[in-house]
Amino acid sequence: MTPPDVIHHLLRAVAAGEISPDAALDQLKHLSYEPVGEFARLDHHRTLRTGFPEVIWGPGKTPEQIVQIFTAMQCHHPWVMATRIEVSVYEVLRQSLPALQYFATARICATSTPPEPRHLGRIGLLSAGTADLSVAEEAAVTAELCGFAVERFWDVGVAGIHRLLDNRAAIARADVIIVVAGMEGALASVVAGLVDVPVVAVPTSIGYGASFNGLAPLLTMLNACAPGIGVVNIDNGFGAAILAGQILRTATRVSVHANPSPVDPF
């Protein structure tokens, strides 16, 4: 159940005499954050504050810690995901969490498959090359798990720009675009010069020595001549998906406020 559902259920249970006020208080105190062992404090109210739930960062945690966090979060959220999970770690996790889904290219574990899109708008996701797919899929799977429609356009880098231009009409249908590119990172600027929607640029650490593990495409994207580009950190597909999602949710909210109706899209 979501936090509002939990609160409503607890209030009804207290009113009906099914649970004591002290017991209800004990449950409510964990809605803001919940300690897990001595190593984590889970932020269950993050969805209420930001629109998106807390996500588990995999690196630096033991499989046992990740299992404990998954188990605790499942009690409060309809789905839980962890990023940057290597296949060897997933093999350990699924021994305790057999229903866990694994998206190998994205290196994401989740307690469910992506749901049907529930938010308005479409995210167009472009990768410059096949070597960028891990970061691009991290963005795609994250966005889909958050309930957004995603259309993928892989291997459309500027070295063969006709591949991009052949998909121009389809790309133009997107409401926000994520561009993932390594090497010199020129694809984001080219795309931003062709479309009339926000572009979220993701530099990757893919490239020869002078790309400096993603610094070169990061600087290219920050210095792009085309306006309307927001740049996230190197290899940060997850952050790009959340930013794109916030753009779409904000656009929907503005539309609802301008044209109020009895239906709440959130």
C-alpha positions, 0 to 999 in steps of 0.5 A: 500500500502507498503511504496515504493508503496506510494512513487511511487504513490505520485511522479506520482500524483505530476508529473501529477498535481493531488496533490500539492508538499506541500500535497505530502510532508505532506503525505511523512513525515508520512512514517517514523513515524506517531503520533497517539494521544499523546500515539504512534508514528507508525514506517511505515519504519520498513519493509524497514529497517528490512523486517518485519512491526511494530507489536502492543504489546497489554498489557498496552494499552487500547482497544481504543488506540489499535483501533486507532493504528490499524486504522492508520496502515491499511492505510500503510500496507497490514496487521496489527497484535497485540500480547497478546490480551485477548479474552475480549479485542478482544470482545471490539476491534471487535466492531470498527474493525468487520473484525478483525481476532482472533487467540485464542490460540496464543492471536493474532489479525490481519486484515487478515488471514495468506496468502499463503507462499511467502518466501522460506524455511519451519519453523518446530515448536515443543512444548514440551507439551500442556501447551506450546501451547499458546507460540508455536502458537504465534510463528506459527501464527506470522510466517504464517502472515509474509508469511512463511510456518510452520509445527507444531509438538505439544506435543513431549517433552522428557518425551515421547521421542518416540513421537519426534523420530516418527516425526524425518523424518518430522522434518528433512525437516524443514529449521529452527526449533523453539522449545518451552518448559517449565519445564527443557527445555531439548527438544531444546538440544535434537532436536539440536543434531538430525538436521543440521539446526538452532534451535531457543529455546523458554523457557516458564514459564510453570513448577513446582516451581523450574522452577522459571517461566521459568528461569530454562528452559532458563538456560538449553537452554543457557547451552545446550551442542548441538551447533547451538541453539539461545535462545530468552526470556521467552515466546517470541514466537513472537521474535522466529518467527521473528528470524527464518524468518530472518534466512530464508530470509538471506539464500535466499538473500545469494543464490540470490547473489550467483546465480543472476537472474532477479527475486527478491524474496523480 
